């Protein structure tokens, strides 16, 4: 990129960050995290151009934020108890971007299309997980635990619904389609099947939502508020009472689970993709 293109993208990145803050998609820490991630994606990977990587991740954040606000009034109880939805903070931005950042750094050392595929699969996994959570919670029936196959409370990690799984698949598909459109807009040849990329992105969205449920039910910290007598993922409940750890690893919160589910899904996906196309 020449100097004017660099300045243009920097202004664009700053504008989006400020807009997201004003629309309560990001808090102050989230804005700083988004700017850092945006700069890495713009200037670190080599092929396709950095702006393609940036727009793919940016599209995910915008889509995820709007999904969080969709029928927000019906999700208030879940958000209060299970720390889901709302403006994204620094930790959430970094956790949602971690997989993408790993592949972006790899993109500095290698121009192999498989690296970009890994990036897309990482974002697709996050997209699928986000849409699965935000849309699935609106299901008319309570979710089923992926561990016990019994009905559980809405918002409890490990619970899945058909609506949520369909949303996860759709989330991955949407990211795959827009990734292809951005690659085509860059006017650069891409040495891998774009159709196959969309297919893998779709399944990465579905697998990402399932992987998040698996990690959530087995490892994510779940607490109990003795005062309100309810389950929660918060160390301090909305009532102000300290909660008691019932199961899981104390440091394994929803953000860490999201990060690991994205990383695992993208690594598995890119290995399978490589074996197919080599």
Beta strands, then each sheet from edge to edge (+ up, - down):
strand 1: 144-145
strand 2: 159-160
strand 3: 222-225
strand 4: 230-232
strand 5: 244-247
sheet 1: 1+ 2-
sheet 2: 4+ 3- 5+
end
